[in-house]
Amino acid sequence: MKILAVDSSGLVASVAILEDDNILAEYMVNYKKTHSETLMPMIDEIVRMTNTDLKTLDAIAIAGGPGSFTGLRIGSATVKGIAQFLNIPIISVPTVDALSYNYCGSDRLVVPIMDARRNQTYTGIYDFHGGNDAEILMEQCPMGIEDLASKLNEIGRPVVLLGDGVVRFKEILDELLSVEHSYAPAHQSRQRAGAVAVLGAKYFAEGRYTTAEEHEPEYLRKSQAEREREAHNG
């Protein structure tokens, strides 16, 4: 089985190719470029470097949301176009689930934090019990950082935190968290298409995929422009 995976849900752009249990290539850029500039060249590069014939792909996995509205739309449009051309399905992997998988095997609770602006996060709480399969204690959702800290204190177990929200909220978390907590190192703390690919393969085996026409990003909340317009209109 061969899967192309894409994650454009945040500042990081990442693509990967998974064949069976082997990641053939993974390309990640976390720099000052837009996803519209990076995604297709990155896909072209890993396809070229691995001598992959696109017609051999069985599916495309994508971080389906939540995340940056613009990033999700660009990623969705990109994979929908490729999937329609190849007539293959799209596997939508929840962004926070995939981010948590960077730290699978942990005996601590794994808590991804994505910065959703205005002291809000996209987050979830995952317990891997030291293995590769997560028990989801709290599904991905939008949540205020104070509410998240309160929830973790209530659970009362050691946690490891990761994601771009760590940079934004680290001082607040250190102040509010009474439970033992640590932060993932840089190579495990950002979105990676490799994790999307591995979870995508699992979901594909379980029949959790859609056609290109059916695929839509999962935003979880209204865009900033929509919220500002509603506030202006009272």
Helices and strands as residue ranges (DSSP letters): E 2-7, E 13-19, E 22-29, H 35-49, G 54-56, E 59-63, H 69-86, E 90-93, H 95-100, G 101-103, E 109-115, E 120-127, E 135-144, H 145-155, E 159-162, H 165-176, E 181-183, G 186-188, H 193-205, H 224-232
